[in-house]
Amino acid sequence: MTDVNVLGAIIAGLSAAAVFSMFTAMARAMGMTTMSIEKTLGSMFAEGTTATVIGTIMHLMSGIVFAFVYAVIFVAVGAGASNGWLIGAIIGLVHGLMVGALVMPMMGTIHPAVKAGTMTAPGFFAINRGEATPAGMIVGHIIFGAVLGFTYFLIV
């Protein structure tokens, strides 16, 4: 494989983001976290159910964008059907570490709902969303990467 498969990236990104959303929904249902990626993203633009709808669309679109980044890395390292899920999981680990260490703390300074005082800043690795949230964030991104790599190489 020498080029990124556009359809493969789109389908893999949507699939991986959907699985990540299911993972976080289960974690919330079990009381492990209060973090909702969809609500957090959408509440930058709206409130209530509208925020969740907007955030869900944003999360799925982000999954597609990140799938292209992952696919470029797959090409660069020569990943294939036999190891795509593993390479994806490794990329997902790095992705999760970057989100937890950089993006979550930054949300406290740029998110409109945090600035307005209607939402608590997630904090470093979103620790303010529950004690299990940092581990869940890492595991969720590893799952995202594994699903993305597996699905991408089913299509290409």
N, C-alpha and C positions, 0 to 999 in steps of 0.2 A: 504494500500500500504506500503510495507516494503522495497522495492528495487527501485532503479532508473531504469526507462524504457529507454533503450538506444535509440531505434528507436523514441520514443516519444520526448526525449531530442534533437535529431538531427533535427527532423521535426519542433519542436517548436522553436529551435534556429534559423534555417534558416528562418522560417516565421517571427519571431520577428525582426530579423536583416533586412529583406526585407521591413517590414512595417516602421522600423526606417529610412531606407534610403529614402523611399517615403515621410515620414514626413519632413526630412531635405531638400529634393528636393523641396517640396512645399514651405517651409520656404524661401529657396533661391529664388524661382520664385516670391515670394511676396515681396522680398527685405528686409526680416527680418534678414537675416544673409548672410555672405559670406562663412560660414563654410561648407566644404565638407569632411565628414569623409573619404570617399573613396580616394579623392585626397590627403588628409593629410597623410593617411596611406601609400598609394602607392608612394608618393613622397619621401619616405625614401629610395626607391630603384630605381626609374626611373623618367622620366619626361613625360609631355603631356598625351596623350591618354593611353599610356602604364601604367602610374602611376595610372590612374583611374581604369583600368582593374585589375591591381595587387591589388589596394586598395579595390576594390569591393570584390574580392576573400578573401582578408584578413578580411574584415568586416563580411562577411558571416561565415567564419571559426571562428571568434571571437564570433559570435552569438551562434555557436554550443558549444564552450568551456564554455561560460557563462551559457548556458542552463543546462549544467551538474552541475555547481555550484548552480544554482537556484533549480534544481531538488533535490539535496542533502538537501538543506534547506527545500524544500517542504516536504520531508520525515521526517526531524527532527522535524518540527512543526506540522506535521499531516495535511497538506493541502490536499484538495480534489477538486472534480468537482464543489462543491458549492462555494468555496472561493479561488480557485487557482488563478483566475485573480486578486483578491484583494491582496492576499499574494504576488503575482508576482509584482503588482504595488508598494507595500511597499518596496520590495527588490529593485525594479527599482529606487525608490527615493534615497535609500542609495547608490546604484550603481552610479547614476548620481551625487550625492554630492561628492563621492570619485573621480570620473573622473574629475569633475570641479575643485575641490580643490587641487588634487594631480597630476593627469596625465597631465592636460593642462599646468600648470606652468612648469612641468618637461620637456615638449616638447621643450620649449625654450632653454634648455641646452643640449638635446640629439639629436634632429631632425637634420639630415644632411643639409636639405634645409634651416633651420633657421640659422644653423651655417655658411652656405655658403652665407647667405644674400639674397637668392632668395625667401624666404618666411618669413613673419612676424610671430614672436612667438604668439601663440594664447592668452597667458596670463591667469590669474586667471579666471576660468569659461569661457574661450575663449572670454573674453570681447572685445579683439581686432578684433573679427570677426563680430562685430555689437552689438548694444545695447540690442537687443532682444535675442542674442545668449545664455546668461546664463539661462534665463527662458526656452528657447527652449531646451537647453541641459537637464534640469531637466524634462521637460514635455516629451521629447523624450525618456528618460530612463524609465519614469513611463509607457509610452505606450509600450515600449519594454517589460517590466516586465508583464504588463497586458496581452498582446498578447501571450507572452511565457506561462504564467500560464494557460490561457484559452485554448490554442492549446495543451499544454502538457496533460491536463486532458481530452481533447477530445479523445486522443489516448490511454491513459492508462486505 
